[in-house]
């Protein structure tokens, strides 16, 4: 039950001056794993992304059993080495690169060439 005093706090958050992309996933995180417990198939998707891709995460998550999202902006070089191992273990059916041009962290892409 919501008491009136708790309900009044809703007006204290400024919904117009926040990152709009956070509405889709709750924020920007370096690494997120999502499991769909009612999947249409048993596919695994890995998306290497930036915040612009947050808008499609909820829709992609409905189309597979496992979705892993990785935001390169927050990863260090040692994280990149760990990520290669993770890809080998996770064995995604699809890897989607959805980033804007000029991503700050190009180490990952260069290592796979």
Secondary structure, DSSP 8 states (H G I E B T S, - for coil): ---HHHHHGGGGS-TTSS-TTHHHHSS--SEEEEE-TT-SS--EEEEEE-GGGHHHHHHHHTTSSEEEEEEGGG--HHHHHHHHHHHHHH--SEEEEE--TT-S--HHHHHT-
